[in-house]
Amino acid sequence: MNDFYKPLAERTPDTQYQNSLRAILDDYVLDTHTYQGVPARTRFGMLPPMVFDLANGIPLITERDMAYWGTWKESIAEKIAFINGARTIDDIESYGCNKFWKEYRGLGTEIGLEPNDMGPGSYGPAFHDFEIPGGGTLNQYEQLVEQLTKFPYARTHFITPWKPYYTAVGPNRKVIIAPCHGWVYVRVLEEKLYMIMVQRSADVPIGVPSNMFQYAALLLMLAQVTGREMGHFSHYLLDAHVYENQVPKVQELISRKPRSFPILRLDSSVKNLFDFRIEHFSLDEYNPHPRLNIPFAR
């Protein structure tokens, strides 16, 4: 499966990410009531999806360095942690995602959670321990792999990170950050595995580069464990925004010329989705522009 990439000389630089940023800067509704307190230039359901043929490389942006501080590794480690049901910040960090969530420690105490707890409405419990009628839980990704194996041509290969009882604003809320990404729809078409990821809320300068990369990596993982060839990965942004304090850096980013995407290699010996760890991945042929510090609105 690692051999499906085109050679570097044949991979074409991709402009879809920059096009999304330009679209937001050029035509937006200004959201002045953000949770972070920083106004956000917002496109609500108005951006075309980004569609990536993974033979052209893994969609890790080159307009800024995503290898600095191991960001690409953190992105994959986070997804692996969530697939395996990580609920606490300690659990997430045990998989190698040590930077993304450390600043959220203690925030759950405001809604009755332990300081280290992300809550039952967070990604890990939704993916791995989704409550079902009659008691017990459902491992959604385990079911997905089973369904892809037994009923590959079905149209019901769908994952949700959303537990409305815990994620809605109100007295039942039990999550530090309501899931922003992770609605996954998978199809087998012409014997190839295709995937759509729908993202509810998208901080396009900060979060989206990690999200587009980690879910493309997920498609690679699913293809490997199900023995399928690779189709396309499509990324839909429902609420796409750029915070006002990010605009100057975003303008600098979109002035940079994109370069060809790199390739992500997986250890071919891993056959179980839940056995993947960050050491099973290697990134090659990555040639990004220098690091760019974009403000994070929190």
C-alpha positions as CSV (number, residue, x, y, z in Angstrom):
1,M,0.0,0.0,0.0
2,N,3.0,2.3,0.6
3,D,3.8,2.2,-3.1
4,F,0.6,3.9,-4.5
5,Y,2.1,7.4,-4.3
6,K,3.2,9.1,-7.5
7,P,7.0,10.0,-7.6
8,L,7.8,13.4,-6.2
9,A,8.4,14.9,-9.7
10,E,4.8,13.9,-10.7
11,R,3.1,15.2,-7.6
12,T,1.3,18.5,-8.2
13,P,1.3,21.2,-5.5
14,D,-2.2,21.6,-4.1
15,T,-3.9,25.0,-3.6
16,Q,-7.2,23.9,-2.0
17,Y,-6.3,24.9,1.5
18,Q,-5.1,28.3,0.4
19,N,-8.2,28.7,-1.6
20,S,-10.4,28.1,1.4
21,L,-8.5,30.7,3.4
22,R,-8.8,33.2,0.6
23,A,-12.5,32.6,0.3
24,I,-13.0,33.3,4.0
25,L,-11.0,36.5,3.9
26,D,-12.7,37.7,0.8
27,D,-16.4,37.0,1.7
28,Y,-17.5,36.4,5.2
29,V,-20.0,37.1,8.0
30,L,-18.4,38.5,11.1
31,D,-19.2,36.5,14.2
32,T,-18.9,38.8,17.2
33,H,-20.2,36.3,19.7
34,T,-17.5,33.7,19.8
35,Y,-16.8,31.6,22.9
36,Q,-13.2,32.8,22.7
37,G,-14.2,36.5,22.7
38,V,-12.3,37.2,19.4
39,P,-14.4,38.1,16.4
40,A,-14.2,35.5,13.6
41,R,-14.6,35.9,9.9
42,T,-17.0,33.0,9.2
43,R,-18.2,31.0,6.2
44,F,-21.2,28.8,7.2
45,G,-21.8,25.9,4.8
46,M,-20.4,27.9,1.9
47,L,-17.0,26.4,1.1
48,P,-16.5,23.7,-1.5
49,P,-15.0,20.5,0.0
50,M,-11.3,19.8,-0.3
51,V,-10.9,16.6,-2.2
52,F,-7.5,14.9,-2.1
53,D,-6.2,12.1,-4.3
54,L,-3.8,10.5,-1.9
55,A,-1.6,9.3,-4.8
56,N,-0.6,13.0,-5.0
57,G,0.7,12.8,-1.5
58,I,-0.6,13.0,2.0
59,P,-2.3,16.4,2.6
60,L,0.1,18.0,5.0
61,I,0.4,21.6,4.1
62,T,3.7,23.1,3.0
63,E,2.9,26.7,3.5
64,R,4.2,26.4,7.1
65,D,6.2,23.8,8.8
66,M,4.0,21.1,10.3
67,A,7.1,19.0,11.4
68,Y,8.2,21.7,13.8
69,W,7.7,20.5,17.4
70,G,6.5,17.2,15.9
71,T,3.1,18.6,15.0
72,W,2.4,15.9,12.4
73,K,3.2,13.2,14.9
74,E,1.0,14.8,17.5
75,S,-1.9,14.9,15.0
76,I,-1.7,11.1,14.3
77,A,-1.1,10.3,18.0
78,E,-4.3,12.2,18.9
79,K,-6.4,10.3,16.4
80,I,-5.0,7.0,17.6
81,A,-5.7,8.0,21.1
82,F,-9.3,8.8,20.3
83,I,-9.9,5.6,18.3
84,N,-8.7,3.7,21.4
85,G,-11.1,5.5,23.7
86,A,-8.8,8.0,25.5
87,R,-10.9,10.2,27.7
88,T,-8.5,11.8,30.1
89,I,-5.7,14.2,29.2
90,D,-3.3,11.7,30.7
91,D,-4.7,9.0,28.4
92,I,-4.3,11.2,25.4
93,E,-0.7,12.0,26.3
94,S,0.2,8.4,26.8
95,Y,-0.3,7.9,23.0
96,G,2.2,10.6,22.2
97,C,-0.1,13.6,21.9
98,N,1.6,15.8,24.5
99,K,0.9,19.4,23.3
100,F,-2.6,19.8,22.0
101,W,-4.6,19.3,25.2
102,K,-2.3,20.2,28.2
103,E,-3.8,23.7,28.5
104,Y,-7.3,22.3,29.1
105,R,-6.4,20.7,32.4
106,G,-8.7,21.7,35.1
107,L,-11.3,23.3,32.8
108,G,-13.8,20.5,33.4
109,T,-14.2,21.3,37.0
110,E,-16.6,24.1,36.0
111,I,-19.0,21.4,34.8
112,G,-18.5,18.8,37.5
113,L,-15.6,16.8,35.9
114,E,-12.3,15.8,37.5
115,P,-9.5,18.1,36.4
116,N,-7.9,15.5,34.1
117,D,-11.2,14.4,32.5
118,M,-12.3,15.5,29.0
119,G,-15.8,14.1,29.8
120,P,-18.1,11.4,28.5
121,G,-19.1,13.7,25.6
122,S,-15.5,13.9,24.3
123,Y,-14.0,12.1,21.2
124,G,-12.6,8.9,22.8
125,P,-15.8,7.9,24.6
126,A,-17.9,8.7,21.5
127,F,-15.7,6.7,19.2
128,H,-15.0,3.8,21.5
129,D,-17.7,3.7,24.2
130,F,-20.9,5.0,22.7
131,E,-23.8,4.1,25.0
132,I,-26.4,1.7,23.5
133,P,-29.9,0.7,24.5
134,G,-30.1,-1.8,27.3
135,G,-26.7,-0.9,28.7
136,G,-23.2,-1.4,27.4
137,T,-21.3,0.5,24.8
138,L,-20.4,0.4,21.1
139,N,-16.9,0.6,19.7
140,Q,-17.8,2.5,16.5
141,Y,-14.5,1.9,14.7
142,E,-14.4,-1.8,15.6
143,Q,-17.9,-2.0,14.0
144,L,-16.8,0.0,11.0
145,V,-13.9,-2.4,10.2
146,E,-16.2,-5.4,10.7
147,Q,-18.9,-3.9,8.4
148,L,-16.3,-3.0,5.8
149,T,-15.1,-6.6,5.9
150,K,-18.6,-8.3,5.9
151,F,-20.7,-5.8,4.0
152,P,-18.2,-3.7,2.0
153,Y,-20.6,-2.2,-0.4
154,A,-23.1,-0.9,2.1
155,R,-23.9,2.8,2.4
156,T,-24.0,2.8,6.2
157,H,-20.3,3.0,7.1
158,F,-20.7,6.1,9.3
159,I,-19.0,7.3,12.5
160,T,-20.2,10.1,14.7
161,P,-18.4,11.9,17.6
162,W,-21.6,13.5,18.8
163,K,-23.5,12.7,22.0
164,P,-26.2,15.3,22.1
165,Y,-27.1,14.7,25.8
166,Y,-23.5,15.6,26.8
167,T,-22.5,18.1,24.2
168,A,-25.5,20.5,24.2
169,V,-25.0,23.8,26.1
170,G,-27.0,23.4,29.3
171,P,-27.2,21.5,32.6
172,N,-26.3,18.0,31.0
173,R,-23.1,19.2,29.4
174,K,-20.2,16.9,30.3
175,V,-17.4,17.8,27.8
176,I,-14.6,20.4,27.9
177,I,-14.7,21.0,24.2
178,A,-17.6,19.6,22.1
179,P,-16.2,17.6,19.2
180,C,-15.3,19.8,16.2
181,H,-14.4,17.0,13.8
182,G,-14.9,13.3,13.2
183,W,-18.1,12.7,11.3
184,V,-16.7,10.0,9.0
185,Y,-18.4,8.4,6.0
186,V,-16.6,5.6,4.2
187,R,-17.6,3.8,0.9
188,V,-16.1,1.1,-1.2
189,L,-16.4,2.1,-4.8
190,E,-14.8,0.2,-7.7
191,E,-13.0,-1.8,-4.9
192,K,-11.3,1.3,-3.6
193,L,-11.8,2.9,-0.2
194,Y,-13.1,6.5,-0.2
195,M,-13.7,8.6,2.9
196,I,-15.4,11.9,3.7
197,M,-14.8,13.7,7.0
198,V,-17.2,16.4,8.0
199,Q,-16.0,19.1,10.4
200,R,-18.6,21.0,12.4
201,S,-16.3,23.8,13.5
202,A,-13.1,24.7,11.8
203,D,-10.4,27.0,12.9
204,V,-8.9,27.0,9.4
205,P,-5.5,28.5,10.2
206,I,-4.7,26.4,13.3
207,G,-6.8,23.3,13.5
208,V,-7.7,22.3,9.9
209,P,-4.1,21.5,8.8
210,S,-3.8,18.9,11.5
211,N,-7.3,17.6,10.9
212,M,-7.0,17.1,7.1
213,F,-3.7,15.3,7.7
214,Q,-4.8,13.0,10.6
215,Y,-8.0,11.9,8.8
216,A,-6.1,11.2,5.6
217,A,-3.8,9.1,7.7
218,L,-6.9,7.4,9.1
219,L,-7.9,6.5,5.6
220,L,-4.5,4.9,5.0
221,M,-4.9,2.9,8.2
222,L,-8.4,1.7,7.3
223,A,-7.2,0.7,3.8
224,Q,-4.3,-1.3,5.2
225,V,-6.4,-3.2,7.8
226,T,-9.2,-4.0,5.3
227,G,-6.9,-4.8,2.3
228,R,-8.3,-2.1,0.1
229,E,-6.8,0.2,-2.5
230,M,-6.9,3.9,-1.9
231,G,-9.6,6.2,-3.2
232,H,-10.0,9.9,-2.4
233,F,-10.3,11.7,1.0
234,S,-12.8,14.6,1.1
235,H,-12.9,17.2,3.8
236,Y,-16.0,19.2,4.4
237,L,-16.0,22.3,6.6
238,L,-19.4,23.4,7.9
239,D,-18.5,26.4,10.0
240,A,-15.1,27.6,8.7
241,H,-13.6,30.6,10.3
242,V,-10.5,32.8,10.6
243,Y,-10.2,34.8,13.8
244,E,-9.5,38.5,13.4
245,N,-6.2,38.3,15.3
246,Q,-5.1,35.6,12.8
247,V,-5.6,37.6,9.6
248,P,-2.1,39.2,9.2
249,K,-0.4,35.8,9.5
250,V,-3.0,34.2,7.2
251,Q,-2.3,36.8,4.6
252,E,1.4,36.0,4.9
253,L,0.6,32.2,4.6
254,I,-1.4,32.6,1.5
255,S,1.4,34.6,-0.1
256,R,3.7,31.6,0.0
257,K,3.7,29.2,-2.9
258,P,2.6,25.7,-2.1
259,R,4.9,22.8,-2.7
260,S,4.2,19.1,-3.4
261,F,2.7,17.1,-0.6
262,P,4.9,14.6,1.2
263,I,4.3,10.9,1.6
264,L,3.3,9.1,4.7
265,R,4.4,5.5,5.1
266,L,2.8,2.9,7.4
267,D,4.4,-0.2,9.0
268,S,2.8,-2.9,6.8
269,S,3.0,-5.4,9.6
270,V,0.1,-3.7,11.5
271,K,-3.2,-5.4,10.6
272,N,-5.4,-4.3,13.5
273,L,-6.6,-0.7,13.5
274,F,-6.2,-0.4,17.3
275,D,-2.6,-1.6,17.2
276,F,-1.3,1.5,15.3
277,R,1.1,3.7,17.3
278,I,3.0,6.8,16.2
279,E,6.2,4.8,15.7
280,H,4.5,2.9,12.9
281,F,4.5,6.1,10.7
282,S,7.2,7.8,8.8
283,L,7.1,11.0,6.8
284,D,9.2,11.4,3.7
285,E,9.8,14.1,1.0
286,Y,8.4,16.9,3.1
287,N,9.8,20.4,2.1
288,P,7.7,23.1,3.9
289,H,8.1,26.8,4.1
290,P,9.5,28.0,7.5
291,R,7.5,27.9,10.7
292,L,4.8,30.5,11.1
293,N,3.3,31.4,14.5
294,I,-0.4,32.0,14.1
295,P,-2.3,33.2,17.2
296,F,-4.7,30.7,18.8
297,A,-8.0,32.2,19.9
298,R,-8.9,30.6,23.2
